[in-house]
Amino acid sequence: MTTNAIIGAGPAGLMAAEVLSQAGASVDVYDAMPSGGRKFLLAGKGGLNLTHAEPFDVFVTRYGARSANVQAWLGEFGPQAVRDWAAGLGIETFVGTSSRVFPKEMKAAPLLRAWIHRLRAAGVRFHMRHRFTGWTAGGHLKFETPAGESTVEADAVVMAMGGASWPQLGSDGAWLAALEKRGAKVAPLLPSNCGFDVRGGWSAYFRERFAGQPFKSVAIRHGDFLRQGEFVATETGVEGSLIYAASAMLRDEVLANGEATFELDLLPGRTAAQVAKEVAHPRGSRSLPSHLKSRLSLDGIKLALLHELVPAEALNDATKLAAAIKALPITVVAARPIAEAISTAGGVTFDSLDENLMVTSAPGVFCAGEMIDWEAPTGGYLLTACLASGRAAGQGVLAYRGVVASRAAQNLAR
């Protein structure tokens, strides 16, 4: 019997298993963890963001330099297909704020349970606590298991082991060396959707009083990038959805120049002229904090950040203070470690893969999910592309099996 191995029981691997099992193929799923979908479950703790309901032509731009590559997957399994697929598992979805799509129950566990149940019912076999360690000299898959080393012979394998973020959940990037030995080109793994350390660090006062607090209703600008939202002050710098949206460009600039600076608009709902007018309004005997709170509702962490970053002489200059409120420069000097990141950039390069996501130097070996060199911001984009790539890899295996079977039949006929 032809056997197909899936390494990694996350969204990409499970989707590949689904495609193959629906085609009647024999499927075995291997994962290093005691149960599947560990990162998927953690990501859904605050509400599982499945996909995004914005127009498709806008959606595909979220993948930056890899948009054209990822669009090939999304054209076959895009945002609406994700919602339809979830509905097929009995999971209703709704469009929330910022057009993000969530399950009505807001949880990942019911969807994962229904999915794995359906896969088991279709004959998919799961082998947990099987950590992939490479290939034998004869081309068999090697795994570390509680019972010792195990080898598996498979006609085709889909590798969907994630990047290197949240390694405690299984995606530790250990696959990289094994694939490089098989001739695949691998771009270095880098943190994506990550926080950053600010230059010089926060003062003890700011760190002790405001670390963990959010900046709400703010906007950041970096070059042509301009986005409104919120983020959080950390012990060493900044993180959160608004920072994640800009993290790829900030990270790349830090790598190139040692630092990157973005401008923070503390009051995006007011024009520069409006802010300047209110700051310049006579304050009489009132203190500056009282004046800014009264005229602009500016207090708390926003006011504290002005005191943290703006020199005293500028705070007492209405023109300079107004300019800082609308465009406060924040310089970051390092991305947080990859283990803390939500996702990773880098991985197997697209020029190492054919149109079916098979490694060209290793026939029968396919890649899916974050193992491939693409990245996207949070907002449902990551999960949608992981699911779509898993589907593409599963279909790639079916196409490969068809070619192999055809060649075998031709050889028999000779």
N, C-alpha and C positions, 0 to 999 in steps of 0.2 A: 504494500500500500504506500502511496505517496504521502510523505509526512511533511507538515509545515510547522515550523517553530516560530513563536512570537516571544521575544525577550522584552519584558516590560509590561506590567498590567496596569498602566495608566491609560488615559483617554485614547492616545494614538494607537497603542498596542491593542486595546480592546476593540477599537473600531476596525483595525486590520483583521482581527480574529472574527469579527462579525461578518465582514465581507466574504472571507474564505468559508466560514461555516455555512453561510447562506447559499454558497455555490456547491455545497456538498463535500467540501474538502475536509480532510482530517487535520485538526488543529490542536496543538499543545502550547499553552501559555506558561512561561517561566518568569518568576519574579524573585528578587532577593529578599523581599519583605514577607512577614507572616500573612499579609492579606493585600489585595490589590487596591489601587487607587488611593494610596495614602496621601499624596500631595493634593490630589483632587478633593479629598475630603477636607483637608486643612484649608484649602483655598475657599471652600464653600462655607466655612464657619460663620463668617459675617454676612452670608447671603450669596449663593452661588450665581455669579454673573456668567451666564451661558454664552451669550452672544450680544450683538448690538443691532438696533433697528434702523440705523441711519441708511441713506441711499447706498446701493452697492458700489457705485462709482466713487463715493467718498470712502466707504469701508476699505476698499482695497488699497487706498493710499496710505493706510496706517502701517503698512509693512515696509515703508521707506524704500531703500535701495533694492529690496527683494520683492517689491510689489508685483512685478511681472511674473516672477517665479511662483509666488504664492497664489496669484490670481488663477493660475492653471488648476490648482486644487479647488479653490473656492468656486470656480465656474461649475464644478461638478457637485460640490457640497458646501453651499454658502450659508449665510445666516438664517434664511427661511427654512432651509433643509434641516438645520440644527433644531429649530423649533418643531418641525414636523416629526423629526426622529424622536425628540423627547416626548411628544404627544403619543407616539407609538408605544412608548414605555409607560404610558399612563400618567405622564407628568405634564400638567398644564403650565403654561408660561404667561408672563405679562410684561409689558414694556414699562419700565420704571423711569426714574429721573435720568436725564441726559440720554434718553433712548436706550438705556441698558436693558437687557432682557434677563429675567430671573424666573425660576420655578415659583409657582404660587406659594409653595411651602417654604421657599427661601433656603432650602437645605439641599446638600449634595447627597446625603446618605440614601434617601429613598430612590433617587435616580440610579445610583450605583448598584444598590441591591437588586432593583428590577432588571438592570442591564446584565449583571453577572448571572442572575437566575435564567434569563433568556438565553444567554450563551451556553450555560451548562445544559439546558434543555435541548439545545441544538447539537450537543455532543462535544463541545469544547472542553478540554481537560486542563485543569490548572495545577501547576507544580510550584508551590510556594517555598520560600527559604532556599531558592536555587540562585546563587550568585554567579553570573557569567564571568569567566576568567580568560576566555580566548578560544582558540582552536587547537586541536591536536595536529600532529604532523600529517595525519591522514585526512584532515579536514572536518573532523567531528567537533561539535560544540562541547566545551568544558564548563562544568558548573561545580562550585563548592556547595555542599549540602550538609545538613546535620549528620548524615550517614557517611560523609567523606566525599571524595571527588567522584563526579558522575560524568559520563560522556553520552552525547546524544547525536545520532545521525539524522540529519534532516535534508530533504531535497531543496527546501527553500527556507529562509529565515528572515523575519522582519525584526529589525533592531529598533526598539522604541524605549530607550532607557533614560530619556530626559537629558538635561544638561548637567549642571553641577550645583545648582542652587538647592537649598534645603537638603543637604546630603544625608541627614538623619532619617529622611523619608525614602531614601534609596537612590536618588539621582546624584551620584558622586563623580561622574565623568570618568570613571575607571575604564570605560570601554575604549577611550581614545587611543591608547597605545596599541590595542589589539587590532583596531581597524587600520591604523597607520601601517602595521605590519602586513596587512592585506593590500596595501597600495593606495588606500584612500587618502585624499588630501583633507586635512582638518585645520580649520582656522582656530586660533587660540580661543578658549572659552573665556568670556568676560561677563561681569555682572550687568544685568539689564533690569529695568524697573527697580532701581536701587536708590538708597539714600547716599548722601555725600557729607564729608567733613568740611566745615568752613575754615577758611584761612585764619590761623591764630587761635581757633577754638572760641567758645563762648566764655564770657567772664563767669566767675564763680557765682555771682549774684544772679545772672540770667539763667545759668544752667540749673541752679538749685530751685529757682522759683518758676521757671517756665518750660523746662524740658518735659516733653510729653503733651504740651498744650498745642491746640491747632491755630493756624492762621486761617480764618474763614473769610470768604468773599474777598479774595485777593486775586491778583493777576501777575503773571511773570512774562517777561519778554527776554528773548535771546536771539539776536539776529532777526530773521523773519518769523520766528516762532512767537506767538502771543496767545496765551490761554488763561482763562479765568477758572477759579476753583478754590481748593484749599490744600494745605499741607501741614506738617507737624514739625515743631522744633524738637530735636533730639539732644542727647547729652553732648554730642560732638558736632551736630550740624542740622541737616534738614532731610526729611523724607515725606512720603505720602503721595497721593494721586497726582497732584499738580507737578511735583518733582519727577515722578515716574514718567509723566508724559514727555518731559524734556531730557530724561536721563541719558538717552543714546547720544544726543549731541553734546551734552555736558561731559559725559565720560570720554568721548572721542577727543574733545578739546583738551581735557585734562591730560590725556595720554600724549597728545601732540605738544602741548605747551606747559604742562605742569600745573595749570590752573584754568578755571573758566569762571566768567562772571555773568550773572543774569541780573536784570533789573526787576525789583518787586514793586508793584503798584498796590499800596495799602488801601486805596479807596478807588477801585475801578468804576464805581458807580457815579463818581464826580469827575468833572473835567478839571484839567490843570488850572484853568482860569477860576473856576469855582473854589478850588482848594486855596489858591493864592489869595483870593479875596477874603476868605474866612480866616486864614492864618494872619493876614495883615490887619484884621479888625482890631481896634484898640481893646486891650484886655484889662486896662486899669491895674488894680491891685491883685488881680487873680494870678495864680501860678500858671506856668506853661501847661502842665498836665490838665488843670481845670479848664483852661482856655480851649485846648484841643478837644477835650471831652464835650464841652459845651457847644462849640462851633461845628465840630466835625464828627462827634461821637467816637472819637479816637482815644482808646484807653487800653488797658490790659496788656497783652503780649505785643500788640502793634506799637503801642507807645513805648514799651520797654525796649523793643528792637530799635526804635529811633534813638533812644538814649545809648544803646549798645554800640551803634555803628556811626552815628553822626557826631562829629566833633562839637564841643560845647559852643564854640563861636558860631557855627552854622545853625545850631538850635536857636540861637538868639538873633538870627538873621531871617526875617520873614520870607524873603525870596528863596534863599537856600533851603530853608526848612520845607517850604511848599514843594520845591523840586524834589527833595528827598522823599516826601510822602508819596509822590507819584512815580518816582523812579529811583528806588533805594538800591544801590549796587550791593550784591552779595557775591562774594568770591568763594568758590569751593576748590579744594586742592586734591581731593582723593575720593573715589567711589568707595562705598563701604565694601567689605569683603564679599566675595562671590557667594559664600555660604549663607549670607544674610539676604541676598537678593531674591526677588520674587521669581525671576527667570534669568536666562543667560542668552548672550549673543555668541556667535561662533559655532563651530561644529563642522560636520562633514560638508564640504563645499559643493555647490550645485554642479560645478564642472567635473566633480568626481562621480556624479550620478547621471543615469540616463533619464529619459522622459518618464519612465515608470518608477523612478526612485531606486533603481538598482545600482549598486556600486559597480562601476564599469570594470574595475580591476578584480572584482570578486563575484563572478556570476552566481546568481541565486541568493545573494545577500542584499537586502533592501533596508532603507532607513526611513524613519518617520518621526514626527514631533520635534522636540527641541534638540534632538541630536543633529539636526540639519542647521546650516548657517543662515538663520533668519531671526528676526526679533520683532516684537510689537508691544505697544503700551498695554496696560491693563484696560479693561472695559469690555471683555468678551472676545477680544481679538486673538489673544493667545489660545484660548480653548477652542475657538472655532477653527483656527488653522491647524491645531494639533489633531482634531477630529478629521478634518479634511485631508490632512497628509496621511493619516492612518488608513483612510479609505483609499487614497491613491496608491499607497504601498500594497494594500490588499489586492487591489485590481491589478497592480503590477505583477504580483506573484501569479495571479491567474493567467495573465498574458504570457509570462515566462514559462509556466507549466504547459501552456498550449504550444509554444514554440518547441519546447523540449520533446513533447509527445509527438509532434509532427515530424521532427527530425528522426525520432526513434522509429516511427512508422515507415519513413522513407528508407532508413537503413535496413529494416526487415524486408522491404519490398525488393531490394537489390539482389 
